[in-house]
Amino acid sequence: MDFYRAMFLVFLMNIPMPTTAASKRCRMCEYKGQLHEALSRFEVQLSSCRTRECFCRCDGRVTCPWNLYRVTCKDDCMPCLNPFSFNRLPPFATFRSGIFVCECGCFGTYSCSTA
């Protein structure tokens, strides 16, 4: 093999391949000593009545959005206020007003949808 051909092969071997979804490799995530598959969802137990949903990203980082926090015990929740009648309701109770059906959340909040 002549010198120029050898140099050309060395040059080709050092060119990075384009990254595509098929060629990109994801890494597993480690969170509090446990391994999780890349691009997976998992639940973290914060206490006996509280959990948080987390995500393992492709780059190996863990994301736990604050709004995916759940309370599984009703005793740890706060009542909500029905904005139409101003009655205090227990957590997870439902109430109606016209076309709206609402459900109390755990933190004194509620969410409504049309019936």
Phi and psi in degrees as a GROMACS rama.xvg file:
@    title "Ramachandran Plot"
@    xaxis  label "Phi"
@    yaxis  label "Psi"
@TYPE xy
-80.6095  166.928  ASP-2
-58.9702  -44.8756  PHE-3
-67.8247  -38.9507  TYR-4
-65.004  -41.7924  ARG-5
-63.2511  -42.3831  ALA-6
-65.2643  -37.6035  MET-7
-64.89  -41.698  PHE-8
-64.6504  -41.0345  LEU-9
-61.6371  -42.101  VAL-10
-60.533  -46.2542  PHE-11
-63.5713  -37.4306  LEU-12
-69.0504  -22.0126  MET-13
-95.3904  -0.623957  ASN-14
-81.0571  124.363  ILE-15
-68.4529  141.691  PRO-16
-75.6694  145.469  MET-17
-63.2515  141.093  PRO-18
-87.3176  123.68  THR-19
-122.356  169.785  THR-20
-59.3037  -35.9302  ALA-21
-72.758  -33.0596  ALA-22
-91.5264  -14.2577  SER-23
-75.2326  132.015  LYS-24
-103.598  129.661  ARG-25
-92.7524  155.129  CYS-26
-109.387  151.536  ARG-27
-71.7825  157.833  MET-28
-107.897  144.629  CYS-29
-112.406  126.515  GLU-30
-136.708  117.46  TYR-31
51.4534  43.8791  LYS-32
83.1624  -0.0758864  GLY-33
-113.455  141.717  GLN-34
-92.2107  142.211  LEU-35
-131.537  143.05  HIS-36
-62.9898  146.782  GLU-37
-61.1996  144.418  ALA-38
62.0086  31.8225  LEU-39
-112.658  163.759  SER-40
-109.132  144.367  ARG-41
-149.795  158.902  PHE-42
-108.039  136.734  GLU-43
-109.993  127.988  VAL-44
-83.7854  113.467  GLN-45
-87.4479  -35.3305  LEU-46
-157.476  -174.448  SER-47
-64.328  -22.475  SER-48
-121.764  6.44297  CYS-49
-130.183  133.831  ARG-50
-131.979  161.663  THR-51
-138.361  137.869  ARG-52
-89.7492  133.146  GLU-53
-125.589  163.763  CYS-54
-129.763  137.379  PHE-55
-94.9151  116.266  CYS-56
-82.9115  165.089  ARG-57
-62.5011  -31.3822  CYS-58
-83.2981  5.30464  ASP-59
92.1212  -0.41174  GLY-60
-89.2064  151.215  ARG-61
-104.884  135.318  VAL-62
-121.384  129.107  THR-63
-125.253  89.0846  CYS-64
-59.7353  138.341  PRO-65
-62.9148  -29.6845  TRP-66
-80.4863  -0.662343  ASN-67
-103.815  34.6214  LEU-68
-90.7262  130.435  TYR-69
-126.646  143.045  ARG-70
-109.241  124.34  VAL-71
-99.1291  -9.41699  THR-72
-109.111  123.261  CYS-73
-63.7891  -27.7172  LYS-74
-65.0262  -23.0277  ASP-75
-90.1934  1.62158  ASP-76
-96.3151  162.877  CYS-77
-103.68  150.379  MET-78
-69.7247  159.974  PRO-79
-113.516  163.652  CYS-80
-106.378  122.276  LEU-81
-68.0203  116.808  ASN-82
-71.7072  -12.5056  PRO-83
-93.3351  -39.326  PHE-84
-108.856  -10.524  SER-85
63.7004  20.9809  PHE-86
-82.1467  144.286  ASN-87
-84.559  130.833  ARG-88
-120.885  150.017  LEU-89
-70.2883  159.167  PRO-90
-56.8107  142.913  PRO-91
70.5292  9.25614  PHE-92
-76.2591  153.629  ALA-93
-111.585  151.495  THR-94
-146.17  158.34  PHE-95
-122.296  151.043  ARG-96
-152.058  109.43  SER-97
61.2382  -122.407  GLY-98
-88.5368  -2.00557  ILE-99
-94.6971  136.302  PHE-100
-115.896  124.398  VAL-101
-120.89  152.118  CYS-102
-128.564  132.872  GLU-103
-71.5725  140.512  CYS-104
-91.8999  -163.093  GLY-105
-92.6747  -22.6292  CYS-106
-105.914  28.9495  PHE-107
81.0672  9.26985  GLY-108
-102.023  172.066  THR-109
-147.759  159.818  TYR-110
-134.192  143.538  SER-111
-125.534  151.114  CYS-112
-142.132  165.643  SER-113
-79.2737  146.452  THR-114
